[in-house]
Amino acid sequence: MLQGFYNLDGIRTLYVSELLMIDPNQIVNKEYFADLDLFEFVFTIGGDAEEDTAVFVWGKNEIGQLVTAHRLIYSELEEVMVVL
């Protein structure tokens, strides 16, 4: 389950809600509008392959190039979770 929220004047508003069924070894690319001052994405992973599923998120600039500063990469998160 993928949910995207934006925050405007302290109000958290849902603007993306999508249930994705992903097959083994499948890669899914999704693009959502996020040109907002404050936004949040929530990924809920379940099922038999929960332990083997990874989420990667990259931001893009106005011409569609990936922006390194706006990324979430599973291997980096995994390192942080181990340190904590």
C-alpha positions as CSV (number, residue, x, y, z in Angstrom):
1,M,0.0,0.0,0.0
2,L,1.3,3.4,-1.0
3,Q,0.0,6.6,0.5
4,G,1.1,10.1,-0.2
5,F,0.2,13.1,2.0
6,Y,0.8,16.8,1.8
7,N,0.7,19.3,4.6
8,L,-0.9,22.7,4.1
9,D,-1.4,24.9,7.1
10,G,-1.0,22.0,9.6
11,I,-3.6,19.8,7.9
12,R,-2.3,16.4,6.6
13,T,-4.2,15.6,3.4
14,L,-4.2,12.3,1.6
15,Y,-3.6,12.8,-2.2
16,V,-2.2,9.4,-3.3
17,S,-3.6,6.0,-2.2
18,E,-2.7,3.0,-4.2
19,L,-2.7,-0.8,-3.5
20,L,0.1,-2.4,-5.5
21,M,0.3,-6.2,-6.0
22,I,3.8,-7.0,-7.1
23,D,5.0,-10.3,-8.4
24,P,8.4,-11.9,-7.4
25,N,11.4,-10.2,-9.0
26,Q,9.1,-7.4,-10.4
27,I,10.2,-3.8,-10.4
28,V,7.5,-1.1,-10.3
29,N,8.1,2.5,-11.2
30,K,5.5,5.1,-10.1
31,E,5.6,8.9,-10.5
32,Y,3.5,11.2,-8.3
33,F,3.3,15.0,-8.2
34,A,5.2,16.2,-5.1
35,D,6.0,19.9,-5.8
36,L,4.9,20.8,-2.3
37,D,6.6,22.5,0.6
38,L,5.9,19.5,2.9
39,F,4.9,16.0,1.8
40,E,5.1,12.4,3.2
41,F,4.9,9.0,1.6
42,V,3.9,5.9,3.6
43,F,4.8,2.4,2.3
44,T,3.0,-0.5,4.0
45,I,4.5,-3.9,2.9
46,G,2.9,-7.2,3.8
47,G,2.5,-10.7,2.5
48,D,4.8,-13.7,2.1
49,A,7.6,-11.7,0.6
50,E,7.6,-8.9,3.1
51,E,11.2,-9.7,4.3
52,D,12.4,-9.7,0.6
53,T,10.8,-6.5,-0.5
54,A,12.7,-3.2,-0.8
55,V,11.5,0.3,-1.5
56,F,13.5,3.0,-3.3
57,V,12.4,6.6,-3.7
58,W,14.0,9.3,-5.8
59,G,13.0,12.9,-6.4
60,K,13.2,14.6,-9.8
61,N,13.9,18.1,-10.7
62,E,11.7,20.2,-13.0
63,I,13.3,18.7,-16.1
64,G,12.9,15.1,-14.9
65,Q,16.5,14.3,-13.7
66,L,16.9,12.4,-10.5
67,V,17.9,14.5,-7.5
68,T,20.3,12.8,-5.2
69,A,19.3,15.0,-2.2
70,H,15.7,13.7,-2.4
71,R,16.2,10.0,-2.2
72,L,15.4,7.0,0.0
73,I,17.5,3.9,-0.7
74,Y,16.9,0.7,1.0
75,S,20.5,-0.1,1.7
76,E,21.1,3.2,3.4
77,L,18.0,2.7,5.5
78,E,19.1,-0.8,6.4
79,E,22.5,0.6,7.6
80,V,20.7,3.3,9.7
81,M,18.3,0.7,11.3
82,V,21.3,-1.5,12.2
83,V,23.1,1.4,13.9
84,L,20.1,2.4,15.9
